[in-house]
Amino acid sequence: MRFMVIVKATADSEAGVMPSEELLAAMGRYNEELAEAGVMRAGEGLQPSAKGVRVKFSGDQRSVTEGPFSETKELIAGFWIFQVASLQACIEWVKRCPNPMPGESEIEIRQIFEAEDFGAEFTPELREQEARIRARIDSED
């Protein structure tokens, strides 16, 4: 099972406060442990929302809103993609994570859809297309 592990933003991360050397070292050790265990598939920190945009869809219309965005608790400061046997295994790995922000912080875990989750609507042709896309992405790494 794959999970997106989402590090929620804080006022500090949105203000562009960079992590300390101590936190970077602790996260590096944690990421090494994840990689050695075959759990981590990806992981990155994100720039503050002030450097981002949102594209809103309404029918055929598109509108772009530039950051920053006001609801810090709804923003993402970083993420990992984990591949583990279960949600409980993912939780156990996340509980081992160094606190990603000074003070209080929160990490959200969301399971990633797999092809079999979509049922009959995900036709053989669509599955083949998905396989081609994944192969192309994997070859670019």
Disulfide bonds with the S-S distance in Angstrom:
none
